[in-house]
Amino acid sequence: MGRSRDVPLYLKAIALAYRYDLGLTIAEIAERLSIHKNTLQTLFTRTRRRAQSSELADLLRHLENDSSRGLQPRIPPGSAAAAAAREAVRTYKYEQPTKAIAIANNREALKEIDVNIPRTSERTLSKVLRAPDYCIGERDHRPIKRKQEIEKLGGYDASKRLAYCKDGGELHQYIQKEAIIVVADEKKFSFGGTTHRYVSMPVGEDSYGTVRREQFVREQ
């Protein structure tokens, strides 16, 4: 047997017993069980790392959590991180899933919420949102579909847009990126090579000098 995922669980348990109870060498265990020495070394190293112990009882308890490839996923099914990731995508559904996770982690750093979501790839995050073993702990056992990940406002709907205004006086990122807010009379400038010659800018600001994002507040 050349790979750890090809080794049945009972043979892994026997290999651990040979090594940490009887004290056999890896070469002896490989000959008895017909398992490659590198595979055994990988099994022992990973199991000992998870157990933080070389006691056989501790190793066997952590062996049952061994995944098919010998590695634990960064966001295990049923974990608090998995639930937090799914909730973040629901809460910030106007953003891409990876951006939603980043927003949640930024709020955790500010102690606004209690969440710690490991950084992961889009492929892994897609599995967290839609794989059956991640959905089983949900109240409706349903995956988060792709069309639910991003919500954009169609047309002009004042009631929906007001919901994006925060009490702290800043508009939602979606409004800042997608909406044009005119705060001064438009002035004509020559940009060269384009017909888009008009620009809006805050009163008192120089159009060529300001790079600071302005904060707009809703009038009470």
C-alpha positions as CSV (number, residue, x, y, z in Angstrom):
1,M,0.0,0.0,0.0
2,G,1.6,3.2,-1.2
3,R,-0.7,6.0,0.1
4,S,-2.1,6.7,3.5
5,R,-5.7,7.0,2.2
6,D,-5.4,3.4,0.8
7,V,-4.7,2.0,4.3
8,P,-7.8,0.7,6.1
9,L,-8.4,2.2,9.6
10,Y,-7.9,-1.1,11.4
11,L,-4.4,-1.5,9.8
12,K,-3.5,2.0,10.9
13,A,-4.5,1.1,14.5
14,I,-2.4,-2.1,14.3
15,A,0.5,-0.1,12.9
16,L,0.3,2.3,15.8
17,A,0.1,-0.5,18.3
18,Y,3.2,-2.2,16.8
19,R,5.1,1.1,16.9
20,Y,4.1,2.6,20.2
21,D,3.3,-0.5,22.3
22,L,5.6,-3.2,21.0
23,G,8.3,-0.8,19.9
24,L,8.8,-2.3,16.4
25,T,10.8,-0.4,13.9
26,I,9.1,1.2,10.8
27,A,10.9,-1.3,8.6
28,E,9.5,-4.3,10.6
29,I,6.0,-2.9,10.6
30,A,6.2,-2.3,6.8
31,E,7.2,-5.9,6.3
32,R,4.5,-7.3,8.5
33,L,1.6,-5.2,7.2
34,S,2.8,-4.7,3.6
35,I,2.6,-0.9,3.9
36,H,5.3,1.4,2.5
37,K,7.7,2.9,5.0
38,N,7.0,6.4,3.9
39,T,3.3,5.9,4.4
40,L,3.8,4.6,7.9
41,Q,6.1,7.5,8.7
42,T,3.5,10.0,7.5
43,L,0.8,8.2,9.5
44,F,2.8,8.3,12.7
45,T,3.9,11.9,12.3
46,R,0.4,13.3,11.6
47,T,-1.3,11.2,14.3
48,R,1.3,12.2,16.9
49,R,1.0,15.9,15.9
50,R,-2.8,15.8,16.4
51,A,-2.7,13.9,19.7
52,Q,0.2,15.9,21.1
53,S,1.3,12.7,22.7
54,S,3.1,9.4,22.0
55,E,0.8,7.3,24.3
56,L,-1.1,4.7,22.3
57,A,-4.5,5.4,23.9
58,D,-4.2,9.1,22.9
59,L,-3.0,8.2,19.4
60,L,-5.9,5.8,18.8
61,R,-8.4,8.4,20.0
62,H,-7.1,10.9,17.4
63,L,-6.8,8.2,14.7
64,E,-10.6,8.0,14.2
65,N,-10.7,11.6,13.1
66,D,-8.2,10.9,10.4
67,S,-9.4,12.1,7.0
68,S,-9.0,10.1,3.8
69,R,-5.8,12.0,3.0
70,G,-4.5,12.1,6.5
71,L,-5.1,15.9,6.8
72,Q,-7.8,17.8,8.6
73,P,-9.7,20.4,6.5
74,R,-9.0,24.0,7.5
75,I,-12.7,24.4,8.1
76,P,-14.1,21.1,9.4
77,P,-17.8,20.2,9.0
78,G,-19.9,21.0,12.0
79,S,-17.2,23.4,13.4
80,A,-17.8,26.9,14.7
81,A,-15.7,28.2,11.9
82,A,-17.9,26.5,9.3
83,A,-21.1,28.0,10.9
84,A,-19.4,31.4,11.1
85,A,-18.4,31.2,7.4
86,R,-21.9,30.3,6.2
87,E,-23.4,33.1,8.4
88,A,-20.9,35.7,7.1
89,V,-21.9,34.8,3.5
90,R,-25.6,35.3,4.4
91,T,-25.0,38.5,6.3
92,Y,-22.8,40.1,3.7
93,K,-24.5,38.7,0.6
94,Y,-23.8,41.8,-1.4
95,E,-20.2,40.7,-1.5
96,Q,-18.3,37.8,-3.0
97,P,-18.0,34.9,-0.4
98,T,-14.2,35.4,0.1
99,K,-14.8,39.2,0.7
100,A,-17.6,38.4,3.1
101,I,-15.2,36.2,5.1
102,A,-12.7,39.0,5.2
103,I,-15.3,41.5,6.5
104,A,-16.2,39.1,9.3
105,N,-12.6,38.5,10.3
106,N,-12.0,42.3,10.4
107,R,-15.0,42.7,12.7
108,E,-13.5,39.9,14.9
109,A,-10.2,41.8,15.1
110,L,-12.1,44.8,16.4
111,K,-13.9,42.6,19.0
112,E,-17.3,43.4,17.4
113,I,-18.1,39.7,16.9
114,D,-16.7,36.5,18.2
115,V,-15.7,34.6,15.1
116,N,-12.4,33.1,13.8
117,I,-12.6,31.9,10.2
118,P,-9.4,30.4,8.8
119,R,-8.3,31.9,5.5
120,T,-9.1,29.4,2.7
121,S,-9.4,29.1,-1.0
122,E,-12.5,29.8,-3.1
123,R,-12.8,26.1,-3.9
124,T,-12.8,25.1,-0.2
125,L,-15.2,27.9,0.7
126,S,-17.5,26.6,-2.1
127,K,-17.5,23.2,-0.4
128,V,-18.3,24.8,3.0
129,L,-21.3,26.5,1.5
130,R,-22.7,23.6,-0.5
131,A,-21.3,20.2,0.5
132,P,-23.9,17.9,2.2
133,D,-21.6,17.2,5.3
134,Y,-21.5,21.0,5.9
135,C,-25.2,21.5,5.4
136,I,-26.3,18.8,7.8
137,G,-26.0,21.0,10.8
138,E,-28.1,23.8,9.3
139,R,-31.7,24.4,10.4
140,D,-33.0,23.6,6.9
141,H,-30.2,21.4,5.7
142,R,-30.0,23.3,2.5
143,P,-26.8,24.5,0.7
144,I,-26.2,28.2,0.0
145,K,-26.8,28.5,-3.7
146,R,-24.6,30.7,-5.9
147,K,-27.5,33.0,-6.7
148,Q,-27.9,33.7,-3.0
149,E,-24.3,34.8,-2.5
150,I,-24.6,38.3,-4.0
151,E,-27.6,40.5,-3.7
152,K,-27.8,43.6,-5.9
153,L,-30.4,46.3,-5.8
154,G,-32.5,46.5,-8.9
155,G,-33.8,49.9,-10.0
156,Y,-34.5,52.6,-7.4
157,D,-36.1,51.4,-4.3
158,A,-35.8,53.9,-1.4
159,S,-36.8,51.4,1.3
160,K,-34.1,48.9,0.3
161,R,-31.4,51.5,-0.1
162,L,-32.2,53.1,3.3
163,A,-31.5,49.7,4.8
164,Y,-27.9,50.1,3.7
165,C,-27.4,53.3,5.7
166,K,-25.5,52.7,8.9
167,D,-26.1,54.5,12.2
168,G,-22.4,55.6,12.2
169,G,-23.0,57.8,9.2
170,E,-21.4,55.8,6.4
171,L,-23.2,54.4,3.5
172,H,-22.9,50.8,2.5
173,Q,-20.0,49.8,0.3
174,Y,-22.3,48.7,-2.4
175,I,-23.8,52.2,-2.6
176,Q,-20.3,53.8,-2.5
177,K,-19.2,51.7,-5.4
178,E,-22.3,51.5,-7.6
179,A,-24.2,54.7,-7.0
180,I,-23.3,58.2,-8.2
181,I,-23.9,60.8,-5.5
182,V,-23.8,64.4,-6.8
183,V,-22.6,66.7,-4.1
184,A,-21.6,69.8,-6.2
185,D,-22.2,71.3,-9.6
186,E,-20.4,69.4,-12.2
187,K,-17.5,71.1,-13.8
188,K,-16.0,70.5,-17.3
189,F,-12.5,69.3,-17.5
190,S,-10.4,68.1,-20.5
191,F,-9.2,64.6,-20.0
192,G,-7.9,64.0,-23.5
193,G,-9.0,61.2,-25.7
194,T,-12.4,60.7,-24.2
195,T,-15.8,62.4,-24.3
196,H,-16.4,61.9,-20.6
197,R,-15.4,65.4,-19.6
198,Y,-17.6,66.0,-16.5
199,V,-16.7,65.2,-12.9
200,S,-18.5,65.5,-9.6
201,M,-16.6,66.5,-6.5
202,P,-17.3,67.6,-2.9
203,V,-17.7,71.4,-2.3
204,G,-14.3,72.9,-1.5
205,E,-12.2,70.0,-2.7
206,D,-9.8,70.1,-5.7
207,S,-10.6,67.5,-8.3
208,Y,-7.0,66.7,-8.9
209,G,-5.9,66.7,-5.2
210,T,-8.3,64.5,-3.2
211,V,-8.0,60.8,-3.0
212,R,-9.8,60.4,0.4
213,R,-13.1,58.4,0.3
214,E,-15.9,60.8,1.4
215,Q,-18.5,59.7,4.0
216,F,-22.1,60.7,3.2
217,V,-24.7,60.7,5.9
218,R,-28.5,60.4,5.6
219,E,-30.3,63.5,6.4
220,Q,-32.6,63.2,9.5
